[in-house]
Amino acid sequence: MAPVPKKKHTRSRSGKRRAHIKLSLPTLVKCNNCGKLKFPHKVCPHCGKYSK
């Protein structure tokens, strides 16, 4: 048989463990050509230029 927990973990304890599990905001940079936001190291979807 597998081991079983003796006591129930509280909601706060589970929440503390899950505090770092979250979505992160995407990194966006300004396009050097048109000035609109784009993903780094990708072609600009607005003007079609690629510049680092």
mmCIF entry with sequence, helices, sheets and N, C-alpha, C, O atoms, coordinates in Angstrom:
data_MODEL
# 
_entry.id   MODEL 
# 
_entity.id                         1 
_entity.type                       polymer 
_entity.pdbx_number_of_molecules   1 
# 
_entity_poly.entity_id                      1 
_entity_poly.type                           'polypeptide(L)' 
_entity_poly.nstd_linkage                   no 
_entity_poly.nstd_monomer                   no 
_entity_poly.pdbx_seq_one_letter_code       MAPVPKKKHTRSRSGKRRAHIKLSLPTLVKCNNCGKLKFPHKVCPHCGKYSK 
_entity_poly.pdbx_seq_one_letter_code_can   MAPVPKKKHTRSRSGKRRAHIKLSLPTLVKCNNCGKLKFPHKVCPHCGKYSK 
_entity_poly.pdbx_strand_id                 A 
# 
loop_
_entity_poly_seq.entity_id 
_entity_poly_seq.num 
_entity_poly_seq.mon_id 
_entity_poly_seq.hetero 
1 1  MET n 
1 2  ALA n 
1 3  PRO n 
1 4  VAL n 
1 5  PRO n 
1 6  LYS n 
1 7  LYS n 
1 8  LYS n 
1 9  HIS n 
1 10 THR n 
1 11 ARG n 
1 12 SER n 
1 13 ARG n 
1 14 SER n 
1 15 GLY n 
1 16 LYS n 
1 17 ARG n 
1 18 ARG n 
1 19 ALA n 
1 20 HIS n 
1 21 ILE n 
1 22 LYS n 
1 23 LEU n 
1 24 SER n 
1 25 LEU n 
1 26 PRO n 
1 27 THR n 
1 28 LEU n 
1 29 VAL n 
1 30 LYS n 
1 31 CYS n 
1 32 ASN n 
1 33 ASN n 
1 34 CYS n 
1 35 GLY n 
1 36 LYS n 
1 37 LEU n 
1 38 LYS n 
1 39 PHE n 
1 40 PRO n 
1 41 HIS n 
1 42 LYS n 
1 43 VAL n 
1 44 CYS n 
1 45 PRO n 
1 46 HIS n 
1 47 CYS n 
1 48 GLY n 
1 49 LYS n 
1 50 TYR n 
1 51 SER n 
1 52 LYS n 
# 
_struct_asym.id          A 
_struct_asym.entity_id   1 
# 
_struct_conf.conf_type_id            HELX_P 
_struct_conf.id                      HELX_P1 
_struct_conf.pdbx_PDB_helix_id       AA1 
_struct_conf.beg_label_comp_id       ARG 
_struct_conf.beg_label_asym_id       A 
_struct_conf.beg_label_seq_id        11 
_struct_conf.pdbx_beg_PDB_ins_code   ? 
_struct_conf.end_label_comp_id       ARG 
_struct_conf.end_label_asym_id       A 
_struct_conf.end_label_seq_id        17 
_struct_conf.pdbx_end_PDB_ins_code   ? 
_struct_conf.beg_auth_comp_id        ARG 
_struct_conf.beg_auth_asym_id        A 
_struct_conf.beg_auth_seq_id         11 
_struct_conf.end_auth_comp_id        ARG 
_struct_conf.end_auth_asym_id        A 
_struct_conf.end_auth_seq_id         17 
_struct_conf.pdbx_PDB_helix_class    1 
_struct_conf.details                 ? 
_struct_conf.pdbx_PDB_helix_length   7 
# 
_struct_conf_type.id          HELX_P 
_struct_conf_type.criteria    ? 
_struct_conf_type.reference   ? 
# 
_struct_sheet.id               AA1 
_struct_sheet.type             ? 
_struct_sheet.number_strands   2 
_struct_sheet.details          ? 
# 
_struct_sheet_order.sheet_id     AA1 
_struct_sheet_order.range_id_1   1 
_struct_sheet_order.range_id_2   2 
_struct_sheet_order.offset       ? 
_struct_sheet_order.sense        anti-parallel 
# 
loop_
_struct_sheet_range.sheet_id 
_struct_sheet_range.id 
_struct_sheet_range.beg_label_comp_id 
_struct_sheet_range.beg_label_asym_id 
_struct_sheet_range.beg_label_seq_id 
_struct_sheet_range.pdbx_beg_PDB_ins_code 
_struct_sheet_range.end_label_comp_id 
_struct_sheet_range.end_label_asym_id 
_struct_sheet_range.end_label_seq_id 
_struct_sheet_range.pdbx_end_PDB_ins_code 
_struct_sheet_range.beg_auth_comp_id 
_struct_sheet_range.beg_auth_asym_id 
_struct_sheet_range.beg_auth_seq_id 
_struct_sheet_range.end_auth_comp_id 
_struct_sheet_range.end_auth_asym_id 
_struct_sheet_range.end_auth_seq_id 
AA1 1 VAL A 29 ? LYS A 30 ? VAL A 29 LYS A 30 
AA1 2 LEU A 37 ? LYS A 38 ? LEU A 37 LYS A 38 
# 
loop_
_atom_site.group_PDB 
_atom_site.id 
_atom_site.type_symbol 
_atom_site.label_atom_id 
_atom_site.label_alt_id 
_atom_site.label_comp_id 
_atom_site.label_asym_id 
_atom_site.label_entity_id 
_atom_site.label_seq_id 
_atom_site.pdbx_PDB_ins_code 
_atom_site.Cartn_x 
_atom_site.Cartn_y 
_atom_site.Cartn_z 
_atom_site.occupancy 
_atom_site.B_iso_or_equiv 
_atom_site.pdbx_formal_charge 
_atom_site.auth_seq_id 
_atom_site.auth_comp_id 
_atom_site.auth_asym_id 
_atom_site.auth_atom_id 
_atom_site.pdbx_PDB_model_num 
ATOM 1   N N  . MET A 1 1  ? 0.832  -1.194 0.000   1.00 0.00 ? 1  MET A N  1 
ATOM 2   C CA . MET A 1 1  ? 0.000  0.000  0.000   1.00 0.00 ? 1  MET A CA 1 
ATOM 3   C C  . MET A 1 1  ? 0.871  1.250  0.000   1.00 0.00 ? 1  MET A C  1 
ATOM 4   O O  . MET A 1 1  ? 1.961  1.274  0.572   1.00 0.00 ? 1  MET A O  1 
ATOM 5   N N  . ALA A 1 2  ? 0.374  2.255  -0.638  1.00 0.00 ? 2  ALA A N  1 
ATOM 6   C CA . ALA A 1 2  ? 1.098  3.525  -0.695  1.00 0.00 ? 2  ALA A CA 1 
ATOM 7   C C  . ALA A 1 2  ? 0.842  4.331  0.572   1.00 0.00 ? 2  ALA A C  1 
ATOM 8   O O  . ALA A 1 2  ? -0.203 4.174  1.204   1.00 0.00 ? 2  ALA A O  1 
ATOM 9   N N  . PRO A 1 3  ? 1.784  5.193  0.949   1.00 0.00 ? 3  PRO A N  1 
ATOM 10  C CA . PRO A 1 3  ? 1.574  6.025  2.139   1.00 0.00 ? 3  PRO A CA 1 
ATOM 11  C C  . PRO A 1 3  ? 0.443  7.028  1.911   1.00 0.00 ? 3  PRO A C  1 
ATOM 12  O O  . PRO A 1 3  ? 0.244  7.521  0.801   1.00 0.00 ? 3  PRO A O  1 
ATOM 13  N N  . VAL A 1 4  ? -0.283 7.313  2.970   1.00 0.00 ? 4  VAL A N  1 
ATOM 14  C CA . VAL A 1 4  ? -1.434 8.213  2.914   1.00 0.00 ? 4  VAL A CA 1 
ATOM 15  C C  . VAL A 1 4  ? -1.204 9.334  3.923   1.00 0.00 ? 4  VAL A C  1 
ATOM 16  O O  . VAL A 1 4  ? -0.712 9.061  5.018   1.00 0.00 ? 4  VAL A O  1 
ATOM 17  N N  . PRO A 1 5  ? -1.545 10.603 3.596   1.00 0.00 ? 5  PRO A N  1 
ATOM 18  C CA . PRO A 1 5  ? -1.365 11.694 4.552   1.00 0.00 ? 5  PRO A CA 1 
ATOM 19  C C  . PRO A 1 5  ? -2.226 11.508 5.798   1.00 0.00 ? 5  PRO A C  1 
ATOM 20  O O  . PRO A 1 5  ? -3.372 11.069 5.710   1.00 0.00 ? 5  PRO A O  1 
ATOM 21  N N  . LYS A 1 6  ? -1.664 11.846 6.962   1.00 0.00 ? 6  LYS A N  1 
ATOM 22  C CA . LYS A 1 6  ? -2.410 11.702 8.212   1.00 0.00 ? 6  LYS A CA 1 
ATOM 23  C C  . LYS A 1 6  ? -3.421 12.824 8.399   1.00 0.00 ? 6  LYS A C  1 
ATOM 24  O O  . LYS A 1 6  ? -4.500 12.607 8.951   1.00 0.00 ? 6  LYS A O  1 
ATOM 25  N N  . LYS A 1 7  ? -3.073 14.031 7.937   1.00 0.00 ? 7  LYS A N  1 
ATOM 26  C CA . LYS A 1 7  ? -3.964 15.184 8.120   1.00 0.00 ? 7  LYS A CA 1 
ATOM 27  C C  . LYS A 1 7  ? -4.188 15.892 6.797   1.00 0.00 ? 7  LYS A C  1 
ATOM 28  O O  . LYS A 1 7  ? -3.366 15.819 5.884   1.00 0.00 ? 7  LYS A O  1 
ATOM 29  N N  . LYS A 1 8  ? -5.329 16.587 6.715   1.00 0.00 ? 8  LYS A N  1 
ATOM 30  C CA . LYS A 1 8  ? -5.669 17.352 5.514   1.00 0.00 ? 8  LYS A CA 1 
ATOM 31  C C  . LYS A 1 8  ? -4.838 18.631 5.483   1.00 0.00 ? 8  LYS A C  1 
ATOM 32  O O  . LYS A 1 8  ? -4.659 19.286 6.510   1.00 0.00 ? 8  LYS A O  1 
ATOM 33  N N  . HIS A 1 9  ? -4.334 18.983 4.306   1.00 0.00 ? 9  HIS A N  1 
ATOM 34  C CA . HIS A 1 9  ? -3.610 20.247 4.168   1.00 0.00 ? 9  HIS A CA 1 
ATOM 35  C C  . HIS A 1 9  ? -4.624 21.373 4.058   1.00 0.00 ? 9  HIS A C  1 
ATOM 36  O O  . HIS A 1 9  ? -5.616 21.253 3.340   1.00 0.00 ? 9  HIS A O  1 
ATOM 37  N N  . THR A 1 10 ? -4.380 22.463 4.766   1.00 0.00 ? 10 THR A N  1 
ATOM 38  C CA . THR A 1 10 ? -5.309 23.588 4.758   1.00 0.00 ? 10 THR A CA 1 
ATOM 39  C C  . THR A 1 10 ? -5.261 24.316 3.418   1.00 0.00 ? 10 THR A C  1 
ATOM 40  O O  . THR A 1 10 ? -4.325 24.154 2.636   1.00 0.00 ? 10 THR A O  1 
ATOM 41  N N  . ARG A 1 11 ? -6.298 25.125 3.174   1.00 0.00 ? 11 ARG A N  1 
ATOM 42  C CA . ARG A 1 11 ? -6.347 25.900 1.930   1.00 0.00 ? 11 ARG A CA 1 
ATOM 43  C C  . ARG A 1 11 ? -5.189 26.881 1.856   1.00 0.00 ? 11 ARG A C  1 
ATOM 44  O O  . ARG A 1 11 ? -4.629 27.104 0.782   1.00 0.00 ? 11 ARG A O  1 
ATOM 45  N N  . SER A 1 12 ? -4.828 27.469 2.992   1.00 0.00 ? 12 SER A N  1 
ATOM 46  C CA . SER A 1 12 ? -3.731 28.445 2.977   1.00 0.00 ? 12 SER A CA 1 
ATOM 47  C C  . SER A 1 12 ? -2.402 27.759 2.668   1.00 0.00 ? 12 SER A C  1 
ATOM 48  O O  . SER A 1 12 ? -1.568 28.324 1.961   1.00 0.00 ? 12 SER A O  1 
ATOM 49  N N  . ARG A 1 13 ? -2.199 26.570 3.180   1.00 0.00 ? 13 ARG A N  1 
ATOM 50  C CA . ARG A 1 13 ? -0.958 25.850 2.903   1.00 0.00 ? 13 ARG A CA 1 
ATOM 51  C C  . ARG A 1 13 ? -0.869 25.469 1.422   1.00 0.00 ? 13 ARG A C  1 
ATOM 52  O O  . ARG A 1 13 ? 0.189  25.588 0.804   1.00 0.00 ? 13 ARG A O  1 
ATOM 53  N N  . SER A 1 14 ? -1.986 25.014 0.867   1.00 0.00 ? 14 SER A N  1 
ATOM 54  C CA . SER A 1 14 ? -2.005 24.680 -0.556  1.00 0.00 ? 14 SER A CA 1 
ATOM 55  C C  . SER A 1 14 ? -1.804 25.932 -1.393  1.00 0.00 ? 14 SER A C  1 
ATOM 56  O O  . SER A 1 14 ? -1.114 25.898 -2.412  1.00 0.00 ? 14 SER A O  1 
ATOM 57  N N  . GLY A 1 15 ? -2.410 27.047 -0.963  1.00 0.00 ? 15 GLY A N  1 
ATOM 58  C CA . GLY A 1 15 ? -2.271 28.306 -1.681  1.00 0.00 ? 15 GLY A CA 1 
ATOM 59  C C  . GLY A 1 15 ? -0.849 28.818 -1.661  1.00 0.00 ? 15 GLY A C  1 
ATOM 60  O O  . GLY A 1 15 ? -0.369 29.357 -2.658  1.00 0.00 ? 15 GLY A O  1 
ATOM 61  N N  . LYS A 1 16 ? -0.163 28.657 -0.527  1.00 0.00 ? 16 LYS A N  1 
ATOM 62  C CA . LYS A 1 16 ? 1.236  29.095 -0.433  1.00 0.00 ? 16 LYS A CA 1 
ATOM 63  C C  . LYS A 1 16 ? 2.110  28.295 -1.390  1.00 0.00 ? 16 LYS A C  1 
ATOM 64  O O  . LYS A 1 16 ? 3.034  28.836 -1.998  1.00 0.00 ? 16 LYS A O  1 
ATOM 65  N N  . ARG A 1 17 ? 1.815  27.015 -1.519  1.00 0.00 ? 17 ARG A N  1 
ATOM 66  C CA . ARG A 1 17 ? 2.594  26.176 -2.420  1.00 0.00 ? 17 ARG A CA 1 
ATOM 67  C C  . ARG A 1 17 ? 2.346  26.578 -3.871  1.00 0.00 ? 17 ARG A C  1 
ATOM 68  O O  . ARG A 1 17 ? 3.257  26.534 -4.697  1.00 0.00 ? 17 ARG A O  1 
ATOM 69  N N  . ARG A 1 18 ? 1.111  26.969 -4.175  1.00 0.00 ? 18 ARG A N  1 
ATOM 70  C CA . ARG A 1 18 ? 0.751  27.315 -5.553  1.00 0.00 ? 18 ARG A CA 1 
ATOM 71  C C  . ARG A 1 18 ? 0.950  28.791 -5.867  1.00 0.00 ? 18 ARG A C  1 
ATOM 72  O O  . ARG A 1 18 ? 0.559  29.235 -6.947  1.00 0.00 ? 18 ARG A O  1 
ATOM 73  N N  . ALA A 1 19 ? 1.537  29.559 -4.975  1.00 0.00 ? 19 ALA A N  1 
ATOM 74  C CA . ALA A 1 19 ? 1.667  31.008 -5.163  1.00 0.00 ? 19 ALA A CA 1 
ATOM 75  C C  . ALA A 1 19 ? 2.507  31.358 -6.389  1.00 0.00 ? 19 ALA A C  1 
ATOM 76  O O  . ALA A 1 19 ? 2.300  32.414 -6.987  1.00 0.00 ? 19 ALA A O  1 
ATOM 77  N N  . HIS A 1 20 ? 3.440  30.505 -6.773  1.00 0.00 ? 20 HIS A N  1 
ATOM 78  C CA . HIS A 1 20 ? 4.338  30.809 -7.883  1.00 0.00 ? 20 HIS A CA 1 
ATOM 79  C C  . HIS A 1 20 ? 3.862  30.210 -9.200  1.00 0.00 ? 20 HIS A C  1 
ATOM 80  O O  . HIS A 1 20 ? 4.493  30.413 -10.237 1.00 0.00 ? 20 HIS A O  1 
ATOM 81  N N  . ILE A 1 21 ? 2.751  29.472 -9.168  1.00 0.00 ? 21 ILE A N  1 
ATOM 82  C CA . ILE A 1 21 ? 2.202  28.888 -10.389 1.00 0.00 ? 21 ILE A CA 1 
ATOM 83  C C  . ILE A 1 21 ? 1.245  29.904 -10.989 1.00 0.00 ? 21 ILE A C  1 
ATOM 84  O O  . ILE A 1 21 ? 0.104  30.025 -10.543 1.00 0.00 ? 21 ILE A O  1 
ATOM 85  N N  . LYS A 1 22 ? 1.705  30.634 -11.997 1.00 0.00 ? 22 LYS A N  1 
ATOM 86  C CA . LYS A 1 22 ? 0.875  31.672 -12.602 1.00 0.00 ? 22 LYS A CA 1 
ATOM 87  C C  . LYS A 1 22 ? 1.356  31.941 -14.014 1.00 0.00 ? 22 LYS A C  1 
ATOM 88  O O  . LYS A 1 22 ? 2.449  31.532 -14.406 1.00 0.00 ? 22 LYS A O  1 
ATOM 89  N N  . LEU A 1 23 ? 0.529  32.630 -14.762 1.00 0.00 ? 23 LEU A N  1 
ATOM 90  C CA . LEU A 1 23 ? 0.918  33.041 -16.105 1.00 0.00 ? 23 LEU A CA 1 
ATOM 91  C C  . LEU A 1 23 ? 1.767  34.296 -16.015 1.00 0.00 ? 23 LEU A C  1 
ATOM 92  O O  . LEU A 1 23 ? 1.524  35.162 -15.175 1.00 0.00 ? 23 LEU A O  1 
ATOM 93  N N  . SER A 1 24 ? 2.754  34.388 -16.875 1.00 0.00 ? 24 SER A N  1 
ATOM 94  C CA . SER A 1 24 ? 3.575  35.597 -16.902 1.00 0.00 ? 24 SER A CA 1 
ATOM 95  C C  . SER A 1 24 ? 3.181  36.437 -18.116 1.00 0.00 ? 24 SER A C  1 
ATOM 96  O O  . SER A 1 24 ? 2.735  35.904 -19.131 1.00 0.00 ? 24 SER A O  1 
ATOM 97  N N  . LEU A 1 25 ? 3.349  37.737 -18.002 1.00 0.00 ? 25 LEU A N  1 
ATOM 98  C CA . LEU A 1 25 ? 3.024  38.634 -19.102 1.00 0.00 ? 25 LEU A CA 1 
ATOM 99  C C  . LEU A 1 25 ? 4.034  38.461 -20.229 1.00 0.00 ? 25 LEU A C  1 
ATOM 100 O O  . LEU A 1 25 ? 5.224  38.291 -19.964 1.00 0.00 ? 25 LEU A O  1 
ATOM 101 N N  . PRO A 1 26 ? 3.583  38.502 -21.483 1.00 0.00 ? 26 PRO A N  1 
ATOM 102 C CA . PRO A 1 26 ? 4.531  38.354 -22.588 1.00 0.00 ? 26 PRO A CA 1 
ATOM 103 C C  . PRO A 1 26 ? 5.431  39.578 -22.705 1.00 0.00 ? 26 PRO A C  1 
ATOM 104 O O  . PRO A 1 26 ? 5.004  40.702 -22.440 1.00 0.00 ? 26 PRO A O  1 
ATOM 105 N N  . THR A 1 27 ? 6.676  39.351 -23.103 1.00 0.00 ? 27 THR A N  1 
ATOM 106 C CA . THR A 1 27 ? 7.625  40.440 -23.298 1.00 0.00 ? 27 THR A CA 1 
ATOM 107 C C  . THR A 1 27 ? 7.359  41.085 -24.650 1.00 0.00 ? 27 THR A C  1 
ATOM 108 O O  . THR A 1 27 ? 7.330  40.404 -25.675 1.00 0.00 ? 27 THR A O  1 
ATOM 109 N N  . LEU A 1 28 ? 7.167  42.387 -24.650 1.00 0.00 ? 28 LEU A N  1 
ATOM 110 C CA . LEU A 1 28 ? 6.926  43.124 -25.885 1.00 0.00 ? 28 LEU A CA 1 
ATOM 111 C C  . LEU A 1 28 ? 7.963  44.227 -26.024 1.00 0.00 ? 28 LEU A C  1 
ATOM 112 O O  . LEU A 1 28 ? 8.373  44.830 -25.032 1.00 0.00 ? 28 LEU A O  1 
ATOM 113 N N  . VAL A 1 29 ? 8.383  44.488 -27.249 1.00 0.00 ? 29 VAL A N  1 
ATOM 114 C CA . VAL A 1 29 ? 9.331  45.564 -27.535 1.00 0.00 ? 29 VAL A CA 1 
ATOM 115 C C  . VAL A 1 29 ? 8.768  46.412 -28.670 1.00 0.00 ? 29 VAL A C  1 
ATOM 116 O O  . VAL A 1 29 ? 7.919  45.956 -29.436 1.00 0.00 ? 29 VAL A O  1 
ATOM 117 N N  . LYS A 1 30 ? 9.251  47.649 -28.770 1.00 0.00 ? 30 LYS A N  1 
ATOM 118 C CA . LYS A 1 30 ? 8.812  48.527 -29.854 1.00 0.00 ? 30 LYS A CA 1 
ATOM 119 C C  . LYS A 1 30 ? 9.551  48.177 -31.134 1.00 0.00 ? 30 LYS A C  1 
ATOM 120 O O  . LYS A 1 30 ? 10.750 47.901 -31.120 1.00 0.00 ? 30 LYS A O  1 
ATOM 121 N N  . CYS A 1 31 ? 8.829  48.192 -32.226 1.00 0.00 ? 31 CYS A N  1 
ATOM 122 C CA . CYS A 1 31 ? 9.435  47.982 -33.544 1.00 0.00 ? 31 CYS A CA 1 
ATOM 123 C C  . CYS A 1 31 ? 10.255 49.222 -33.891 1.00 0.00 ? 31 CYS A C  1 
ATOM 124 O O  . CYS A 1 31 ? 9.789  50.347 -33.710 1.00 0.00 ? 31 CYS A O  1 
ATOM 125 N N  . ASN A 1 32 ? 11.468 49.019 -34.385 1.00 0.00 ? 32 ASN A N  1 
ATOM 126 C CA . ASN A 1 32 ? 12.326 50.148 -34.757 1.00 0.00 ? 32 ASN A CA 1 
ATOM 127 C C  . ASN A 1 32 ? 11.810 50.877 -35.993 1.00 0.00 ? 32 ASN A C  1 
ATOM 128 O O  . ASN A 1 32 ? 12.106 52.056 -36.189 1.00 0.00 ? 32 ASN A O  1 
ATOM 129 N N  . ASN A 1 33 ? 11.042 50.184 -36.820 1.00 0.00 ? 33 ASN A N  1 
ATOM 130 C CA . ASN A 1 33 ? 10.565 50.775 -38.067 1.00 0.00 ? 33 ASN A CA 1 
ATOM 131 C C  . ASN A 1 33 ? 9.267  51.567 -37.868 1.00 0.00 ? 33 ASN A C  1 
ATOM 132 O O  . ASN A 1 33 ? 9.198  52.741 -38.230 1.00 0.00 ? 33 ASN A O  1 
ATOM 133 N N  . CYS A 1 34 ? 8.226  50.920 -37.287 1.00 0.00 ? 34 CYS A N  1 
ATOM 134 C CA . CYS A 1 34 ? 6.921  51.586 -37.181 1.00 0.00 ? 34 CYS A CA 1 
ATOM 135 C C  . CYS A 1 34 ? 6.583  52.019 -35.759 1.00 0.00 ? 34 CYS A C  1 
ATOM 136 O O  . CYS A 1 34 ? 5.669  52.821 -35.569 1.00 0.00 ? 34 CYS A O  1 
ATOM 137 N N  . GLY A 1 35 ? 7.298  51.508 -34.751 1.00 0.00 ? 35 GLY A N  1 
ATOM 138 C CA . GLY A 1 35 ? 7.075  51.932 -33.369 1.00 0.00 ? 35 GLY A CA 1 
ATOM 139 C C  . GLY A 1 35 ? 5.974  51.189 -32.636 1.00 0.00 ? 35 GLY A C  1 
ATOM 140 O O  . GLY A 1 35 ? 5.699  51.501 -31.478 1.00 0.00 ? 35 GLY A O  1 
ATOM 141 N N  . LYS A 1 36 ? 5.332  50.208 -33.276 1.00 0.00 ? 36 LYS A N  1 
ATOM 142 C CA . LYS A 1 36 ? 4.272  49.439 -32.618 1.00 0.00 ? 36 LYS A CA 1 
ATOM 143 C C  . LYS A 1 36 ? 4.898  48.291 -31.839 1.00 0.00 ? 36 LYS A C  1 
ATOM 144 O O  . LYS A 1 36 ? 6.046  47.916 -32.079 1.00 0.00 ? 36 LYS A O  1 
ATOM 145 N N  . LEU A 1 37 ? 4.124  47.731 -30.895 1.00 0.00 ? 37 LEU A N  1 
ATOM 146 C CA . LEU A 1 37 ? 4.634  46.651 -30.061 1.00 0.00 ? 37 LEU A CA 1 
ATOM 147 C C  . LEU A 1 37 ? 4.659  45.339 -30.833 1.00 0.00 ? 37 LEU A C  1 
ATOM 148 O O  . LEU A 1 37 ? 3.760  45.037 -31.618 1.00 0.00 ? 37 LEU A O  1 
ATOM 149 N N  . LYS A 1 38 ? 5.733  44.556 -30.584 1.00 0.00 ? 38 LYS A N  1 
ATOM 150 C CA . LYS A 1 38 ? 5.882  43.246 -31.209 1.00 0.00 ? 38 LYS A CA 1 
ATOM 151 C C  . LYS A 1 38 ? 6.660  42.348 -30.260 1.00 0.00 ? 38 LYS A C  1 
ATOM 152 O O  . LYS A 1 38 ? 7.238  42.818 -29.280 1.00 0.00 ? 38 LYS A O  1 
ATOM 153 N N  . PHE A 1 39 ? 6.670  41.056 -30.555 1.00 0.00 ? 39 PHE A N  1 
ATOM 154 C CA . PHE A 1 39 ? 7.458  40.125 -29.764 1.00 0.00 ? 39 PHE A CA 1 
ATOM 155 C C  . PHE A 1 39 ? 8.926  40.249 -30.159 1.00 0.00 ? 39 PHE A C  1 
ATOM 156 O O  . PHE A 1 39 ? 9.224  40.458 -31.334 1.00 0.00 ? 39 PHE A O  1 
ATOM 157 N N  . PRO A 1 40 ? 9.852  40.126 -29.203 1.00 0.00 ? 40 PRO A N  1 
ATOM 158 C CA . PRO A 1 40 ? 11.268 40.238 -29.554 1.00 0.00 ? 40 PRO A CA 1 
ATOM 159 C C  . PRO A 1 40 ? 11.720 39.074 -30.447 1.00 0.00 ? 40 PRO A C  1 
ATOM 160 O O  . PRO A 1 40 ? 11.230 37.954 -30.307 1.00 0.00 ? 40 PRO A O  1 
ATOM 161 N N  . HIS A 1 41 ? 12.638 39.342 -31.345 1.00 0.00 ? 41 HIS A N  1 
ATOM 162 C CA . HIS A 1 41 ? 13.224 38.353 -32.264 1.00 0.00 ? 41 HIS A CA 1 
ATOM 163 C C  . HIS A 1 41 ? 12.191 37.778 -33.226 1.00 0.00 ? 41 HIS A C  1 
ATOM 164 O O  . HIS A 1 41 ? 12.350 36.651 -33.695 1.00 0.00 ? 41 HIS A O  1 
ATOM 165 N N  . LYS A 1 42 ? 11.140 38.528 -33.525 1.00 0.00 ? 42 LYS A N  1 
ATOM 166 C CA . LYS A 1 42 ? 10.111 38.102 -34.475 1.00 0.00 ? 42 LYS A CA 1 
ATOM 167 C C  . LYS A 1 42 ? 9.876  39.215 -35.490 1.00 0.00 ? 42 LYS A C  1 
ATOM 168 O O  . LYS A 1 42 ? 10.218 40.371 -35.242 1.00 0.00 ? 42 LYS A O  1 
ATOM 169 N N  . VAL A 1 43 ? 9.299  38.866 -36.620 1.00 0.00 ? 43 VAL A N  1 
ATOM 170 C CA . VAL A 1 43 ? 8.937  39.849 -37.640 1.00 0.00 ? 43 VAL A CA 1 
ATOM 171 C C  . VAL A 1 43 ? 7.767  40.668 -37.106 1.00 0.00 ? 43 VAL A C  1 
ATOM 172 O O  . VAL A 1 43 ? 6.857  40.124 -36.482 1.00 0.00 ? 43 VAL A O  1 
ATOM 173 N N  . CYS A 1 44 ? 7.792  41.967 -37.350 1.00 0.00 ? 44 CYS A N  1 
ATOM 174 C CA . CYS A 1 44 ? 6.710  42.853 -36.910 1.00 0.00 ? 44 CYS A CA 1 
ATOM 175 C C  . CYS A 1 44 ? 5.445  42.510 -37.699 1.00 0.00 ? 44 CYS A C  1 
ATOM 176 O O  . CYS A 1 44 ? 5.489  42.494 -38.929 1.00 0.00 ? 44 CYS A O  1 
ATOM 177 N N  . PRO A 1 45 ? 4.312  42.234 -37.027 1.00 0.00 ? 45 PRO A N  1 
ATOM 178 C CA . PRO A 1 45 ? 3.092  41.879 -37.757 1.00 0.00 ? 45 PRO A CA 1 
ATOM 179 C C  . PRO A 1 45 ? 2.462  43.065 -38.483 1.00 0.00 ? 45 PRO A C  1 
ATOM 180 O O  . PRO A 1 45 ? 1.613  42.871 -39.354 1.00 0.00 ? 45 PRO A O  1 
ATOM 181 N N  . HIS A 1 46 ? 2.865  44.291 -38.139 1.00 0.00 ? 46 HIS A N  1 
ATOM 182 C CA . HIS A 1 46 ? 2.255  45.477 -38.741 1.00 0.00 ? 46 HIS A CA 1 
ATOM 183 C C  . HIS A 1 46 ? 2.984  45.917 -40.009 1.00 0.00 ? 46 HIS A C  1 
ATOM 184 O O  . HIS A 1 46 ? 2.353  46.188 -41.031 1.00 0.00 ? 46 HIS A O  1 
ATOM 185 N N  . CYS A 1 47 ? 4.320  45.987 -39.941 1.00 0.00 ? 47 CYS A N  1 
ATOM 186 C CA . CYS A 1 47 ? 5.060  46.489 -41.106 1.00 0.00 ? 47 CYS A CA 1 
ATOM 187 C C  . CYS A 1 47 ? 5.859  45.399 -41.820 1.00 0.00 ? 47 CYS A C  1 
ATOM 188 O O  . CYS A 1 47 ? 6.303  45.609 -42.949 1.00 0.00 ? 47 CYS A O  1 
ATOM 189 N N  . GLY A 1 48 ? 6.052  44.233 -41.184 1.00 0.00 ? 48 GLY A N  1 
ATOM 190 C CA . GLY A 1 48 ? 6.748  43.126 -41.838 1.00 0.00 ? 48 GLY A CA 1 
ATOM 191 C C  . GLY A 1 48 ? 8.260  43.194 -41.796 1.00 0.00 ? 48 GLY A C  1 
ATOM 192 O O  . GLY A 1 48 ? 8.926  42.406 -42.467 1.00 0.00 ? 48 GLY A O  1 
ATOM 193 N N  . LYS A 1 49 ? 8.824  44.121 -41.023 1.00 0.00 ? 49 LYS A N  1 
ATOM 194 C CA . LYS A 1 49 ? 10.282 44.250 -40.931 1.00 0.00 ? 49 LYS A CA 1 
ATOM 195 C C  . LYS A 1 49 ? 10.802 43.431 -39.752 1.00 0.00 ? 49 LYS A C  1 
ATOM 196 O O  . LYS A 1 49 ? 10.101 43.229 -38.760 1.00 0.00 ? 49 LYS A O  1 
ATOM 197 N N  . TYR A 1 50 ? 12.044 42.965 -39.880 1.00 0.00 ? 50 TYR A N  1 
ATOM 198 C CA . TYR A 1 50 ? 12.711 42.269 -38.788 1.00 0.00 ? 50 TYR A CA 1 
ATOM 199 C C  . TYR A 1 50 ? 13.985 43.024 -38.459 1.00 0.00 ? 50 TYR A C  1 
ATOM 200 O O  . TYR A 1 50 ? 14.893 43.119 -39.285 1.00 0.00 ? 50 TYR A O  1 
ATOM 201 N N  . SER A 1 51 ? 14.047 43.553 -37.262 1.00 0.00 ? 51 SER A N  1 
ATOM 202 C CA . SER A 1 51 ? 15.282 44.205 -36.805 1.00 0.00 ? 51 SER A CA 1 
ATOM 203 C C  . SER A 1 51 ? 15.428 43.921 -35.325 1.00 0.00 ? 51 SER A C  1 
ATOM 204 O O  . SER A 1 51 ? 14.450 43.967 -34.578 1.00 0.00 ? 51 SER A O  1 
ATOM 205 N N  . LYS A 1 52 ? 16.633 43.631 -34.905 1.00 0.00 ? 52 LYS A N  1 
ATOM 206 C CA . LYS A 1 52 ? 16.872 43.249 -33.515 1.00 0.00 ? 52 LYS A CA 1 
ATOM 207 C C  . LYS A 1 52 ? 16.773 44.413 -32.581 1.00 0.00 ? 52 LYS A C  1 
ATOM 208 O O  . LYS A 1 52 ? 16.949 44.252 -31.373 1.00 0.00 ? 52 LYS A O  1 
# 
